[in-house]
Amino acid sequence: MAPLAMGWEGLTPALRCAHLKDASRNGGRNGTAVIDHLKTALVAWAWQPGDDARNRPRTPPPVPYDEFLKIAELWINSGAACPEPN
């Protein structure tokens, strides 16, 4: 499980984006390393059916994993722009 400092719950899309790009908050990763991390079994686990820590069924992300990776790579390779903060 990710450290609390890396948690995204409750963050706006702009803040999530900023955290993902900030090496001091993303495990010291640059863009290439972020993509490498997204390809790990740890991240892919989110797309696997199963129960959470409280034995409730987990809901997988709405985007298929392979599509998620393509979008993430496109985002990084096109400059990793973030939405404007609200």
PyMOL CGO cylinders between C-alpha atoms (Angstrom):
from pymol import cmd
from pymol.cgo import CYLINDER

trace = [
    CYLINDER, 0.00, 0.00, 0.00, 1.19, 3.50, -0.81, 0.3, 1, 1, 1, 1, 1, 1,
    CYLINDER, 1.19, 3.50, -0.81, 2.35, 5.77, 2.01, 0.3, 1, 1, 1, 1, 1, 1,
    CYLINDER, 2.35, 5.77, 2.01, -0.25, 8.28, 3.19, 0.3, 1, 1, 1, 1, 1, 1,
    CYLINDER, -0.25, 8.28, 3.19, 1.80, 11.08, 1.61, 0.3, 1, 1, 1, 1, 1, 1,
    CYLINDER, 1.80, 11.08, 1.61, 1.11, 9.48, -1.77, 0.3, 1, 1, 1, 1, 1, 1,
    CYLINDER, 1.11, 9.48, -1.77, -2.64, 9.17, -1.16, 0.3, 1, 1, 1, 1, 1, 1,
    CYLINDER, -2.64, 9.17, -1.16, -4.93, 10.73, -3.76, 0.3, 1, 1, 1, 1, 1, 1,
    CYLINDER, -4.93, 10.73, -3.76, -8.28, 10.33, -2.04, 0.3, 1, 1, 1, 1, 1, 1,
    CYLINDER, -8.28, 10.33, -2.04, -10.05, 13.66, -1.73, 0.3, 1, 1, 1, 1, 1, 1,
    CYLINDER, -10.05, 13.66, -1.73, -7.65, 15.52, -4.04, 0.3, 1, 1, 1, 1, 1, 1,
    CYLINDER, -7.65, 15.52, -4.04, -8.89, 17.54, -7.00, 0.3, 1, 1, 1, 1, 1, 1,
    CYLINDER, -8.89, 17.54, -7.00, -7.73, 16.42, -10.47, 0.3, 1, 1, 1, 1, 1, 1,
    CYLINDER, -7.73, 16.42, -10.47, -5.27, 19.34, -10.52, 0.3, 1, 1, 1, 1, 1, 1,
    CYLINDER, -5.27, 19.34, -10.52, -3.75, 18.32, -7.19, 0.3, 1, 1, 1, 1, 1, 1,
    CYLINDER, -3.75, 18.32, -7.19, -3.59, 14.64, -8.19, 0.3, 1, 1, 1, 1, 1, 1,
    CYLINDER, -3.59, 14.64, -8.19, -1.74, 15.63, -11.33, 0.3, 1, 1, 1, 1, 1, 1,
    CYLINDER, -1.74, 15.63, -11.33, 0.66, 17.88, -9.42, 0.3, 1, 1, 1, 1, 1, 1,
    CYLINDER, 0.66, 17.88, -9.42, 1.40, 15.12, -6.89, 0.3, 1, 1, 1, 1, 1, 1,
    CYLINDER, 1.40, 15.12, -6.89, 2.00, 12.58, -9.65, 0.3, 1, 1, 1, 1, 1, 1,
    CYLINDER, 2.00, 12.58, -9.65, 4.54, 14.88, -11.33, 0.3, 1, 1, 1, 1, 1, 1,
    CYLINDER, 4.54, 14.88, -11.33, 6.30, 16.01, -8.12, 0.3, 1, 1, 1, 1, 1, 1,
    CYLINDER, 6.30, 16.01, -8.12, 9.26, 13.72, -7.42, 0.3, 1, 1, 1, 1, 1, 1,
    CYLINDER, 9.26, 13.72, -7.42, 9.18, 14.70, -3.74, 0.3, 1, 1, 1, 1, 1, 1,
    CYLINDER, 9.18, 14.70, -3.74, 5.67, 13.22, -3.52, 0.3, 1, 1, 1, 1, 1, 1,
    CYLINDER, 5.67, 13.22, -3.52, 5.80, 10.37, -6.04, 0.3, 1, 1, 1, 1, 1, 1,
    CYLINDER, 5.80, 10.37, -6.04, 8.67, 8.26, -4.79, 0.3, 1, 1, 1, 1, 1, 1,
    CYLINDER, 8.67, 8.26, -4.79, 11.38, 10.26, -6.58, 0.3, 1, 1, 1, 1, 1, 1,
    CYLINDER, 11.38, 10.26, -6.58, 10.15, 9.37, -10.07, 0.3, 1, 1, 1, 1, 1, 1,
    CYLINDER, 10.15, 9.37, -10.07, 10.58, 11.31, -13.30, 0.3, 1, 1, 1, 1, 1, 1,
    CYLINDER, 10.58, 11.31, -13.30, 8.10, 10.82, -16.17, 0.3, 1, 1, 1, 1, 1, 1,
    CYLINDER, 8.10, 10.82, -16.17, 9.72, 7.64, -17.48, 0.3, 1, 1, 1, 1, 1, 1,
    CYLINDER, 9.72, 7.64, -17.48, 9.90, 6.17, -13.99, 0.3, 1, 1, 1, 1, 1, 1,
    CYLINDER, 9.90, 6.17, -13.99, 6.23, 7.04, -13.38, 0.3, 1, 1, 1, 1, 1, 1,
    CYLINDER, 6.23, 7.04, -13.38, 5.30, 5.00, -16.47, 0.3, 1, 1, 1, 1, 1, 1,
    CYLINDER, 5.30, 5.00, -16.47, 7.55, 2.15, -15.32, 0.3, 1, 1, 1, 1, 1, 1,
    CYLINDER, 7.55, 2.15, -15.32, 5.78, 2.23, -11.95, 0.3, 1, 1, 1, 1, 1, 1,
    CYLINDER, 5.78, 2.23, -11.95, 2.35, 2.18, -13.61, 0.3, 1, 1, 1, 1, 1, 1,
    CYLINDER, 2.35, 2.18, -13.61, 3.40, -1.04, -15.36, 0.3, 1, 1, 1, 1, 1, 1,
    CYLINDER, 3.40, -1.04, -15.36, 4.14, -2.86, -12.09, 0.3, 1, 1, 1, 1, 1, 1,
    CYLINDER, 4.14, -2.86, -12.09, 2.02, -5.63, -10.61, 0.3, 1, 1, 1, 1, 1, 1,
    CYLINDER, 2.02, -5.63, -10.61, 1.30, -3.35, -7.65, 0.3, 1, 1, 1, 1, 1, 1,
    CYLINDER, 1.30, -3.35, -7.65, -0.54, -0.84, -9.85, 0.3, 1, 1, 1, 1, 1, 1,
    CYLINDER, -0.54, -0.84, -9.85, -2.10, -3.50, -12.11, 0.3, 1, 1, 1, 1, 1, 1,
    CYLINDER, -2.10, -3.50, -12.11, -3.62, -5.06, -8.97, 0.3, 1, 1, 1, 1, 1, 1,
    CYLINDER, -3.62, -5.06, -8.97, -6.23, -2.26, -8.98, 0.3, 1, 1, 1, 1, 1, 1,
    CYLINDER, -6.23, -2.26, -8.98, -7.77, -3.88, -12.07, 0.3, 1, 1, 1, 1, 1, 1,
    CYLINDER, -7.77, -3.88, -12.07, -8.01, -7.33, -10.47, 0.3, 1, 1, 1, 1, 1, 1,
    CYLINDER, -8.01, -7.33, -10.47, -11.31, -8.41, -8.90, 0.3, 1, 1, 1, 1, 1, 1,
    CYLINDER, -11.31, -8.41, -8.90, -11.33, -9.11, -5.20, 0.3, 1, 1, 1, 1, 1, 1,
    CYLINDER, -11.33, -9.11, -5.20, -12.16, -7.68, -1.82, 0.3, 1, 1, 1, 1, 1, 1,
    CYLINDER, -12.16, -7.68, -1.82, -10.73, -4.72, 0.05, 0.3, 1, 1, 1, 1, 1, 1,
    CYLINDER, -10.73, -4.72, 0.05, -9.29, -4.84, 3.57, 0.3, 1, 1, 1, 1, 1, 1,
    CYLINDER, -9.29, -4.84, 3.57, -12.84, -4.81, 4.99, 0.3, 1, 1, 1, 1, 1, 1,
    CYLINDER, -12.84, -4.81, 4.99, -13.93, -7.73, 2.78, 0.3, 1, 1, 1, 1, 1, 1,
    CYLINDER, -13.93, -7.73, 2.78, -16.01, -5.50, 0.51, 0.3, 1, 1, 1, 1, 1, 1,
    CYLINDER, -16.01, -5.50, 0.51, -15.85, -6.04, -3.24, 0.3, 1, 1, 1, 1, 1, 1,
    CYLINDER, -15.85, -6.04, -3.24, -13.46, -3.62, -4.90, 0.3, 1, 1, 1, 1, 1, 1,
    CYLINDER, -13.46, -3.62, -4.90, -14.57, -1.72, -7.97, 0.3, 1, 1, 1, 1, 1, 1,
    CYLINDER, -14.57, -1.72, -7.97, -11.95, -1.69, -10.72, 0.3, 1, 1, 1, 1, 1, 1,
    CYLINDER, -11.95, -1.69, -10.72, -11.13, 1.60, -12.45, 0.3, 1, 1, 1, 1, 1, 1,
    CYLINDER, -11.13, 1.60, -12.45, -13.53, 2.48, -15.31, 0.3, 1, 1, 1, 1, 1, 1,
    CYLINDER, -13.53, 2.48, -15.31, -10.76, 2.43, -17.95, 0.3, 1, 1, 1, 1, 1, 1,
    CYLINDER, -10.76, 2.43, -17.95, -9.19, -0.89, -19.03, 0.3, 1, 1, 1, 1, 1, 1,
    CYLINDER, -9.19, -0.89, -19.03, -5.59, -1.25, -17.82, 0.3, 1, 1, 1, 1, 1, 1,
    CYLINDER, -5.59, -1.25, -17.82, -3.99, -1.34, -21.28, 0.3, 1, 1, 1, 1, 1, 1,
    CYLINDER, -3.99, -1.34, -21.28, -5.90, 1.81, -22.29, 0.3, 1, 1, 1, 1, 1, 1,
    CYLINDER, -5.90, 1.81, -22.29, -4.85, 3.48, -19.02, 0.3, 1, 1, 1, 1, 1, 1,
    CYLINDER, -4.85, 3.48, -19.02, -1.18, 2.78, -19.81, 0.3, 1, 1, 1, 1, 1, 1,
    CYLINDER, -1.18, 2.78, -19.81, -1.52, 4.18, -23.35, 0.3, 1, 1, 1, 1, 1, 1,
    CYLINDER, -1.52, 4.18, -23.35, -3.17, 7.35, -22.02, 0.3, 1, 1, 1, 1, 1, 1,
    CYLINDER, -3.17, 7.35, -22.02, -0.53, 7.74, -19.30, 0.3, 1, 1, 1, 1, 1, 1,
    CYLINDER, -0.53, 7.74, -19.30, 2.30, 7.33, -21.81, 0.3, 1, 1, 1, 1, 1, 1,
    CYLINDER, 2.30, 7.33, -21.81, 0.66, 9.86, -24.15, 0.3, 1, 1, 1, 1, 1, 1,
    CYLINDER, 0.66, 9.86, -24.15, 0.27, 12.29, -21.24, 0.3, 1, 1, 1, 1, 1, 1,
    CYLINDER, 0.27, 12.29, -21.24, 3.94, 11.98, -20.20, 0.3, 1, 1, 1, 1, 1, 1,
    CYLINDER, 3.94, 11.98, -20.20, 5.24, 12.11, -23.79, 0.3, 1, 1, 1, 1, 1, 1,
    CYLINDER, 5.24, 12.11, -23.79, 3.18, 15.23, -24.57, 0.3, 1, 1, 1, 1, 1, 1,
    CYLINDER, 3.18, 15.23, -24.57, 4.49, 17.24, -21.61, 0.3, 1, 1, 1, 1, 1, 1,
    CYLINDER, 4.49, 17.24, -21.61, 2.35, 16.00, -18.70, 0.3, 1, 1, 1, 1, 1, 1,
    CYLINDER, 2.35, 16.00, -18.70, 0.06, 19.03, -18.58, 0.3, 1, 1, 1, 1, 1, 1,
    CYLINDER, 0.06, 19.03, -18.58, -2.18, 19.38, -15.53, 0.3, 1, 1, 1, 1, 1, 1,
    CYLINDER, -2.18, 19.38, -15.53, -5.65, 20.94, -15.34, 0.3, 1, 1, 1, 1, 1, 1,
    CYLINDER, -5.65, 20.94, -15.34, -5.96, 24.39, -13.83, 0.3, 1, 1, 1, 1, 1, 1,
    CYLINDER, -5.96, 24.39, -13.83, -6.70, 24.36, -10.08, 0.3, 1, 1, 1, 1, 1, 1,
    CYLINDER, -6.70, 24.36, -10.08, -10.27, 25.22, -9.16, 0.3, 1, 1, 1, 1, 1, 1,
]
cmd.load_cgo(trace, "trace")
